[in-house]
Amino acid sequence: VWRMIYERLREQYPAVTIDGWWGIADPFARMIGSVLVQNTTWTNASKALTSLLREGMLFPEAVAREIPARLIPVIHSAGFQQRKAETMIRLSAWLLDQGGVDSICSSEIQTEELRQQLLSIKGIGEETADTILAYVFLRPTISGDAYARRMHERLTGEQGRYGPIRSAMMAQLHTWDELGLLHALIVEHGKETCRKQKPHCSTCSLQTFCQHAKVTINQEKYGA
Ligand code: SF4
């Protein structure tokens, strides 16, 4: 079903691309953005990234040698500054230890091993690790984040968990670019159409096989 969802969402949002959706190309900025966006919006994370850039701190050597107290005021717009500053420092130190983004991208390290390394860094959970793997190291993986879980729940009527949803998506799409685009499409869909409150089911390309649509379209028709 995820292959079909991918095709339909591509038709519904033909303008969505991985790079356009991110809005930034620099791999290290994406990595730090993946930490900053935890528990906040991309708008807030993006403001913090802009501040880091303005302060000349948006490169691994700069972040790794900082102390949290100097990073905290720079990233305050993203919230949870203490925790995020510490995570950014640990992540940057790990990246330098590995020889940097290019070195990891060209290495033969298995994706799962890389994932475990990221998960062993305090402050990096599954969603952040999978985002970094997919969009920084261009590995074939995807996040089973809240948008994916909400879509799954509405389509099937069943609750979904991060791991099984991620595995189901990866069983049907296999390349980093397809998985990366699927995630971008799911997030776009979750913001534009399958919104948390009042989803726009009547304009959704997935409505014919969506359990939740039966309820919402009837509500739209009959005001029930
Ligand atoms: S039909 Fe409605 S609930 Fe189902 S996926 Fe589309 S927007 Fe979401």
Residues whose N, C-alpha, C, O or C-beta is under 5 A from the ligand:
A	BS01	SF4	R154 T193 C194 P199 H200 C201 C204 L206 Q207 C210 H212 A213
